[in-house]
Amino acid sequence: MAQILVRNLNEDCVERLKRRATQNGRSLQAEAKMVLEQATRIDVTSAREMANRMRTRLGKRSDLDSVEILRELRDA
């Protein structure tokens, strides 16, 4: 398994990562690994396409109810 070394991280970033690790019951290393693995699974093009479809479907609705929106998206 490969290893990487990340130098010169901003202290605020490290503190946020430590808090996140604690909240998730993981070590700092395990949390950093999880963040990197999740970030590399994201297909930006697909995410943008999905966001555009959602914007189109929602239109200019001002009465946004998240439960209703989720039902609509699920049933589509």
Backbone hydrogen bonds in HBPLUS format (Angstrom, degrees):
<---DONOR---> <-ACCEPTOR-->    atom                        ^
c    i                          cat <-CA-CA->   ^        H-A-AA   ^      H-
h    n   atom  resd res      DA  || num        DHA   H-A  angle D-A-AA Bond
n    s   type  num  typ     dist DA aas  dist angle  dist       angle   num
A0013-CYS N   A0010-ASN O   3.02 MM   3  5.26 119.5  2.40 103.3 117.9     1
A0014-VAL N   A0010-ASN O   3.11 MM   4  6.51 156.9  2.17 152.9 159.5     2
A0015-GLU N   A0011-GLU O   2.91 MM   4  6.16 160.2  1.95 152.2 157.5     3
A0016-ARG N   A0012-ASP O   2.94 MM   4  6.16 160.2  1.98 150.0 155.1     4
A0017-LEU N   A0013-CYS O   2.95 MM   4  6.13 155.9  2.01 147.4 154.5     5
A0018-LYS N   A0014-VAL O   2.85 MM   4  6.11 151.1  1.94 147.6 155.8     6
A0019-ARG N   A0015-GLU O   2.94 MM   4  6.22 160.8  1.97 150.6 155.0     7
A0020-ARG N   A0016-ARG O   2.92 MM   4  6.11 160.8  1.95 147.1 152.9     8
A0021-ALA N   A0017-LEU O   2.87 MM   4  6.05 153.5  1.94 144.4 151.8     9
A0022-THR N   A0018-LYS O   2.94 MM   4  6.22 159.6  1.99 150.6 155.6    10
A0023-GLN N   A0019-ARG O   2.91 MM   4  6.17 164.6  1.94 153.8 157.9    11
A0024-ASN N   A0020-ARG O   3.00 MM   4  6.17 143.2  2.14 143.2 152.9    12
A0026-ARG N   A0021-ALA O   2.83 MM   5  4.90 170.4  1.84 147.5 147.2    13
A0025-GLY N   A0022-THR O   3.11 MM   3  5.03 159.8  2.15 102.1 108.3    14
A0031-GLU N   A0027-SER O   2.90 MM   4  6.13 155.5  1.96 150.9 157.9    15
A0032-ALA N   A0028-LEU O   2.93 MM   4  6.13 163.3  1.96 151.9 156.3    16
A0033-LYS N   A0029-GLN O   2.95 MM   4  6.13 157.8  2.00 147.8 154.3    17
A0034-MET N   A0030-ALA O   2.96 MM   4  6.16 155.6  2.02 142.8 149.2    18
A0035-VAL N   A0031-GLU O   2.91 MM   4  6.17 163.2  1.94 155.4 159.3    19
A0036-LEU N   A0032-ALA O   3.00 MM   4  6.21 164.6  2.02 150.8 154.7    20
A0037-GLU N   A0033-LYS O   2.91 MM   4  6.11 160.2  1.95 150.7 156.6    21
A0038-GLN N   A0034-MET O   2.90 MM   4  6.08 163.1  1.93 153.8 158.2    22
A0039-ALA N   A0035-VAL O   2.92 MM   4  6.04 160.0  1.96 148.6 154.7    23
A0040-THR N   A0036-LEU O   3.08 MM   4  6.23 147.9  2.19 144.3 151.5    24
A0041-ARG N   A0038-GLN O   3.13 MM   3  5.24 148.1  2.23 101.2 110.8    25
A0047-ALA N   A0043-ASP O   2.97 MM   4  6.23 161.1  2.00 158.2 164.4    26
A0048-ARG N   A0044-VAL O   2.93 MM   4  6.12 157.3  1.98 151.1 156.6    27
A0049-GLU N   A0045-THR O   2.99 MM   4  6.22 157.4  2.04 148.8 155.2    28
A0050-MET N   A0046-SER O   2.93 MM   4  6.15 160.0  1.97 150.6 155.7    29
A0051-ALA N   A0047-ALA O   2.96 MM   4  6.16 159.2  2.01 146.0 151.9    30
A0052-ASN N   A0048-ARG O   2.90 MM   4  6.12 156.0  1.96 148.5 154.9    31
A0053-ARG N   A0049-GLU O   2.95 MM   4  6.22 155.4  2.02 147.9 154.5    32
A0054-MET N   A0050-MET O   2.93 MM   4  6.20 157.3  1.99 150.4 156.6    33
A0055-ARG N   A0051-ALA O   2.92 MM   4  6.17 159.2  1.96 148.8 154.3    34
A0056-THR N   A0052-ASN O   2.96 MM   4  6.15 158.6  2.01 147.7 153.3    35
A0057-ARG N   A0053-ARG O   2.97 MM   4  6.18 163.4  1.99 150.3 154.5    36
A0058-LEU N   A0054-MET O   2.91 MM   4  6.04 154.4  1.97 151.0 158.0    37
A0059-GLY N   A0055-ARG O   2.92 MM   4  5.93 140.7  2.08 142.5 152.4    38
A0061-ARG N   A0058-LEU O   3.29 MM   3  6.09 156.9  2.35 137.4 143.7    39
A0069-ILE N   A0065-ASP O   2.94 MM   4  6.19 160.8  1.97 158.9 165.3    40
A0070-LEU N   A0066-SER O   2.91 MM   4  6.05 163.7  1.94 148.3 152.3    41
A0071-ARG N   A0067-VAL O   3.00 MM   4  6.23 155.7  2.06 146.5 153.1    42
A0072-GLU N   A0068-GLU O   2.98 MM   4  6.25 160.8  2.02 149.5 154.5    43
A0073-LEU N   A0069-ILE O   2.94 MM   4  6.21 163.2  1.97 155.4 159.6    44
A0074-ARG N   A0070-LEU O   2.86 MM   4  5.97 154.4  1.93 146.7 154.1    45
A0075-ASP N   A0071-ARG O   2.92 MM   4  6.03 157.9  1.97 151.8 157.0    46
